Amino acid sequence: MATLKVGDRAPEIDAVASDGKRFVLSEQGGLCTVVYFYPKAFTPGCTAETRLFNDNFNEILLAGANIVGISTDDPDTQCRFAGDLSLRFPLIADKDKRIASAYGVLWPLVGVAQRYTFVVSPQMQVEAVFHHELSMRQHRDDVLRFVHARFEAQRGAAI
């Protein structure tokens, strides 16, 4: 399946997350939800990326966005990863690769998710797509820029 593009309808995500709660994308509310995929927990790049998102969690939250991380790891690994990094947002284990496949981010031969982030509206519309396999900081910066602009546009419309 091709990777989702801006304007596409985001596939539903309904799974138990690392915090033990059920995560349902269509029920997230807020201005948008940041759904980021990463290849493998506890690897240097994925740890750096997840720490960057965690370090900027308040900024993302204050802009009205929610965030969830997804990899093809098993649930126990996701829970340990979230615990070791003291994450303030949930992670989802996609061991059967159903979610990564639906979003079109599965590496064909390796069988893990590529480093993609989708910003999804409450209406399940893909509003932004970011893909930086090797630049975790750029990945985070693009997300922050987008959610901040989305917040400013919404705030301006309310005035």
PAZAPA-4460 file (N, C-alpha, C; in steps of 0.05 Angstrom, whole numbers, plus 32768, in hexadecimal, padded with zeros to 4 digits):
% residues 159
    n_x    n_y    n_z   ca_x   ca_y   ca_z    c_x    c_y    c_z   seq   type   mol
   8011   7FE8   8000   8000   8000   8000   8012   8019   8000     1      M     A
   8009   802E   7FF2   8018   8047   7FF1   8015   8056   800B     2      A     A
   8029   8065   8012   8029   8075   802A   8013   808B   8027     3      T     A
   8005   808F   803D   7FF0   80A3   803D   7FFB   80BF   8037     4      L     A
   7FEA   80CF   802A   7FF2   80EA   8022   7FDF   80FE   8030     5      K     A
   7FE7   8117   8030   7FD6   812D   803A   7FBB   812B   802B     6      V     A
   7FA6   812D   803A   7F8B   812B   802E   7F7E   8110   8030     7      G     A
   7F8F   80FB   8033   7F84   80E0   8036   7F75   80DC   8050     8      D     A
   7F63   80C9   8051   7F56   80C2   806A   7F69   80B0   8079     9      R     A
   7F6D   80B6   8093   7F7F   80A5   80A3   7F70   808C   80AC    10      A     A
   7F7D   8075   80AA   7F70   805D   80B5   7F6D   805F   80D3    11      P     A
   7F58   8053   80DD   7F53   8053   80FA   7F69   8044   8108    12      E     A
   7F70   804C   811F   7F82   803E   8131   7F73   8039   814B    13      I     A
   7F70   8020   8152   7F62   8018   816A   7F73   8002   8177    14      D     A
   7F81   8009   818C   7F94   7FF6   8198   7F99   7FFD   81B5    15      A     A
   7FA1   7FE9   81C4   7FA9   7FEE   81E0   7FC6   7FF9   81DF    16      V     A
   7FCA   8010   81EC   7FE4   801D   81EB   7FF5   8015   8203    17      A     A
   800E   8020   8203   8021   801A   8218   8018   8022   8234    18      S     A
   8005   8035   8235   7FFB   803E   824F   7FE4   802D   8259    19      D     A
   7FDD   8017   824A   7FC8   8005   8251   7FAC   800E   8249    20      G     A
   7FAB   8026   823D   7F91   8031   8235   7F8C   802B   8217    21      K     A
   7F73   802B   8210   7F6C   8027   81F4   7F70   8042   81E6    22      R     A
   7F7E   8041   81CF   7F83   8059   81BF   7F72   8055   81A6    23      F     A
   7F5F   8068   81A1   7F4F   8068   8189   7F54   8083   817C    24      V     A
   7F5F   8083   8164   7F67   809C   8157   7F4F   80AE   8153    25      L     A
   7F38   80A3   814A   7F21   80B4   8144   7F15   80C1   815D    26      S     A
   7F1D   80B8   8174   7F12   80C3   818D   7F26   80D6   819B    27      E     A
   7F3B   80DE   818E   7F50   80EE   819C   7F48   810B   81A1    28      Q     A
   7F38   8117   818F   7F31   8133   8193   7F49   8145   8190    29      G     A
   7F46   815E   819B   7F5B   8172   8197   7F5C   817C   817B    30      G     A
   7F71   818B   8174   7F74   8196   8159   7F7D   8180   8146    31      L     A
   7F8E   816E   814F   7F99   8159   813E   7FA8   8145   814F    32      C     A
   7FAF   812F   8143   7FBF   811A   8150   7FD7   8114   813F    33      T     A
   7FEE   8115   814C   8008   810E   8140   800C   80F0   8143    34      V     A
   800D   80E2   812D   8011   80C5   812D   802C   80C0   8120    35      V     A
   8040   80B8   8131   805A   80B4   8126   8062   8096   8127    36      Y     A
   806D   808D   8111   8076   8072   810E   8095   8072   8110    37      F     A
   809F   805E   811E   80BC   805B   8120   80C4   803D   811D    38      Y     A
   80DC   8037   8114   80E3   801C   810E   80E4   8008   8126    39      P     A
   80F3   8010   813B   80F8   7FFC   8150   80FF   800A   816A    40      K     A
   80F1   8002   817F   80F6   800D   819A   8113   8005   81A3    41      A     A
   811E   8017   81B3   8139   8013   81BF   8150   8016   81AC    42      F     A
   814B   801D   8193   8161   8022   8180   8168   8040   8183    43      T     A
   8181   8047   817C   8189   8063   8181   8178   8078   8174    44      P     A
   8171   8075   815A   8161   8089   814D   8144   808B   8158    45      G     A
   8138   8074   815D   811D   8074   8167   811B   807F   8184    46      C     A
   8130   8079   8193   8131   8083   81AE   8134   80A2   81AD    47      T     A
   8146   80AC   819C   814A   80C9   819A   8130   80D6   8190    48      A     A
   8123   80CB   817C   810A   80D7   8172   80F4   80D8   8188    49      E     A
   80F1   80C2   8196   80DC   80C0   81AA   80E3   80D3   81C1    50      T     A
   80FC   80D6   81C9   8104   80E9   81DD   80FD   8106   81D4    51      R     A
   8103   810C   81BB   80FD   8127   81B1   80DF   812D   81B3    52      L     A
   80CF   811A   81AB   80B2   811E   81AD   80A9   8121   81CA    53      F     A
   80B5   8111   81DC   80AE   8112   81F8   80B7   812D   8204    54      N     A
   80CF   8136   81FC   80D9   814F   8206   80C8   8166   81FE    55      D     A
   80BA   8164   81E7   80A9   8179   81DD   808B   8172   81E0    56      N     A
   8085   8160   81F1   806A   8157   81F6   8058   816E   81FE    57      F     A
   8061   817F   8211   8050   8195   821A   804A   81A9   8203    58      N     A
   805E   81AE   81F3   805A   81C0   81DC   8045   81B5   81C8    59      E     A
   8047   819B   81C3   8034   818E   81B2   8018   818F   81BE    60      I     A
   8016   8188   81D8   7FFC   8189   81E6   7FF0   81A5   81E7    61      L     A
   8000   81B9   81EC   7FF6   81D4   81EE   7FED   81DE   81D2    62      L     A
   7FF7   81D3   81BD   7FED   81DA   81A2   7FD3   81CB   819B    63      A     A
   7FC9   81BC   81AE   7FB0   81AE   81AA   7FB3   8193   819C    64      G     A
   7FCB   8188   819A   7FD0   816F   818D   7FD3   8158   81A1    65      A     A
   7FCC   8140   8198   7FD2   8128   81A7   7FE9   811A   8198    66      N     A
   7FF6   8107   81A5   800C   80F9   8197   800B   80DB   819F    67      I     A
   8012   80CA   818C   8015   80AE   8191   802C   80A3   8180    68      V     A
   803C   8091   818A   8052   8085   817B   804B   8068   8176    69      G     A
   8053   805E   815E   804C   8043   8156   8065   8036   8149    70      I     A
   806A   801D   8152   807F   800D   8144   8075   7FF0   8143    71      S     A
   8083   7FE0   8134   807B   7FC4   8131   8086   7FB2   8147    72      T     A
   808F   7FBF   815D   8098   7FAF   8174   8080   7FA2   8182    73      D     A
   8085   7F8F   8194   8070   7F82   81A3   8068   7F94   81BB    74      D     A
   8050   7F8E   81C6   8046   7F9F   81DC   8059   7FA2   81F4    75      P     A
   8066   7F8C   81FC   8078   7F8D   8213   8090   7FA0   820E    76      D     A
   809A   7F9F   81F5   80B1   7FB1   81EE   80A7   7FCE   81EF    77      T     A
   8090   7FD3   81E4   8085   7FEF   81E4   8082   7FF9   8200    78      Q     A
   8077   7FE8   8212   8073   7FF0   822E   808E   7FF6   823B    79      C     A
   80A1   7FE5   8237   80BC   7FEA   8243   80C8   8004   8238    80      R     A
   80C6   8008   821E   80D1   8020   8211   80C4   8039   821C    81      F     A
   80A9   8039   821E   809B   8050   8229   80A3   8054   8246    82      A     A
   80A6   803F   8255   80AE   8042   8271   80CA   804C   8275    83      G     A
   80DD   8041   8265   80F9   8049   8267   80FD   8066   8260    84      D     A
   80EC   8070   824D   80EF   808C   8245   80DC   809F   8254    85      L     A
   80CC   8094   8267   80B9   80A3   8276   80A7   80B4   8264    86      S     A
   809C   80A7   8250   808C   80B5   823C   8072   80BF   8248    87      L     A
   806A   80D6   823D   8051   80E3   8246   803B   80DF   8231    88      R     A
   8040   80CF   821D   802D   80C8   8208   802F   80AA   8203    89      F     A
   801A   809F   81F7   8019   8082   81F3   8029   8079   81DA    90      P     A
   8031   8060   81DC   803D   8051   81C5   802A   803A   81BF    91      L     A
   8029   8033   81A5   8019   801C   819D   802B   8007   8190    92      I     A
   8027   7FEE   8198   8036   7FD8   818C   8025   7FCE   8174    93      A     A
   8033   7FCC   815D   8026   7FC4   8144   8034   7FAA   813A    94      D     A
   8035   7F97   814C   8044   7F7E   8146   803A   7F70   812D    95      K     A
   801F   7F71   8128   8014   7F64   8110   8017   7F76   80F7    96      D     A
   8022   7F8E   80FA   8028   7FA1   80E4   8010   7FAB   80D6    97      K     A
   7FF9   7FA8   80E2   7FDF   7FB0   80D6   7FDE   7FCF   80D3    98      R     A
   7FE6   7FDD   80E7   7FE4   7FFA   80E7   7FF9   8006   80D3    99      I     A
   8012   7FFD   80D6   8027   8006   80C4   8020   8001   80A7   100      A     A
   8014   7FEA   80A1   800C   7FE3   8086   7FF5   7FF6   807C   101      S     A
   7FE2   7FFB   808E   7FCB   800C   8086   7FD5   8029   8080   102      A     A
   7FEA   8032   808D   7FF4   804D   8089   8009   804D   8072   103      Y     A
   8011   8035   8069   8024   8033   8053   8041   8039   805A   104      G     A
   8048   8033   8073   8063   803A   807D   8075   8022   8083   105      V     A
   806C   800A   807C   807B   7FF2   8082   8092   7FEE   806D   106      L     A
   80AB   7FEB   8078   80C1   7FE5   8066   80BB   7FC9   805A   107      W     A
   80BB   7FC5   8040   80B3   7FAC   8034   80C4   7F94   803D   108      P     A
   80DE   7F96   803C   80EF   7F7F   8042   80F6   7F7C   805F   109      L     A
   80F8   7F92   806E   8100   7F92   808A   80E8   7F8C   809C   110      V     A
   80D0   7F95   8095   80B9   7F8F   80A5   80B5   7FA1   80BD   111      G     A
   80C2   7FB8   80BD   80BE   7FCC   80D3   80B4   7FE6   80C7   112      V     A
   80A9   7FF7   80D8   809E   8010   80CE   80B5   8023   80C7   113      A     A
   80B0   8033   80B2   80C2   8049   80AC   80BC   8060   80BF   114      Q     A
   80CE   8074   80C0   80CB   808B   80D1   80B9   80A0   80C4   115      R     A
   809F   809D   80C7   808B   80AF   80BC   807A   80BB   80D2   116      Y     A
   8071   80D3   80CE   805E   80DF   80E1   8047   80EB   80D1   117      T     A
   802F   80E6   80DA   8017   80F0   80CF   8009   8102   80E3   118      F     A
   8000   8119   80DB   7FEF   812A   80EC   7FD3   8126   80E1   119      V     A
   7FC1   811D   80F3   7FA6   8115   80EC   7F92   8127   80FA   120      V     A
   7F7F   8131   80EB   7F6A   8142   80F6   7F55   8131   8105   121      S     A
   7F44   813E   8115   7F2F   812F   8122   7F1C   8122   810E   122      P     A
   7F1B   812C   80F6   7F0A   8120   80E1   7F19   8109   80D2   123      Q     A
   7F30   8101   80DD   7F40   80EB   80D2   7F4D   80F1   80B7   124      M     A
   7F51   810B   80B2   7F5F   8114   8099   7F7C   8117   809F   125      Q     A
   7F8D   810D   808D   7FAA   8111   8090   7FB0   812E   8088   126      V     A
   7FBB   813D   809B   7FC1   8159   8096   7FDE   815F   8090   127      E     A
   7FEF   814D   8098   800C   8150   8093   8019   8135   8094   128      A     A
   802F   8132   8085   803F   8119   8084   805C   8122   8085   129      V     A
   806B   8116   8097   8088   811B   809A   8097   8101   8099   130      F     A
   80AD   8101   808A   80BD   80E8   8087   80DB   80F0   8088   131      H     A
   80E8   80EA   809E   8104   80EF   80A1   8110   80D6   80AF   132      H     A
   811B   80C5   809F   8126   80AC   80AB   813E   80B1   80BD   133      E     A
   814F   80C5   80B7   8167   80C8   80C5   8169   80E2   80D6   134      L     A
   8157   80F5   80D2   8159   810E   80E0   8142   8110   80F4   135      S     A
   8146   8106   810C   8132   8106   8121   812A   8123   8129   136      M     A
   813E   8134   812B   8139   8150   8133   8128   815E   811E   137      R     A
   812E   815A   8105   811E   8166   80EF   8101   815C   80F0   138      Q     A
   80FF   8142   80F6   80E5   8136   80F8   80D4   8144   810E   139      H     A
   80DF   8146   8125   80D2   8154   813B   80CC   8171   8134   140      R     A
   80E0   817F   8129   80DC   819B   8122   80C5   819F   810E   141      D     A
   80C3   818E   80FA   80AD   8190   80E7   8092   818D   80F4   142      D     A
   8090   817A   8106   8077   8175   8115   8070   818D   8126   143      V     A
   8084   8198   8135   807E   81AF   8146   8076   81C7   8136   144      L     A
   8083   81CC   811F   807C   81E2   810E   805F   81DF   8104   145      R     A
   8058   81C7   80FC   803D   81C2   80F1   8028   81C6   8106   146      F     A
   802B   81B9   811D   8016   81BA   8132   8014   81D7   813D   147      V     A
   802A   81E5   813E   8029   8201   8147   801A   8212   8133   148      H     A
   801F   820F   8119   8011   821E   8104   7FF3   8217   8104   149      A     A
   7FED   81FD   8109   7FD1   81F4   810A   7FC3   8202   8121   150      R     A
   7FD1   8203   8138   7FC5   8210   8150   7FC1   822E   814A   151      F     A
   7FD5   823C   813F   7FD2   8258   8139   7FBC   825E   8125   152      E     A
   7FB9   824D   8112   7FA3   8251   80FE   7F88   824D   810B   153      A     A
   7F86   8239   811D   7F6C   8235   812B   7F66   824C   813E   154      Q     A
   7F7B   8255   814B   7F77   826C   815E   7F6F   8285   814F   155      R     A
   7F7B   828A   8138   7F74   82A1   8128   7F58   829F   811E   156      G     A
   7F4F   8288   8117   7F34   8284   810D   7F1F   8289   8123   157      A     A
   7F27   8285   813C   7F14   8288   8153   7F12   82A6   815B   158      A     A
   7F24   82B6   8152   7F23   82D3   815A   7F10   82E2   814A   159      I     A
***
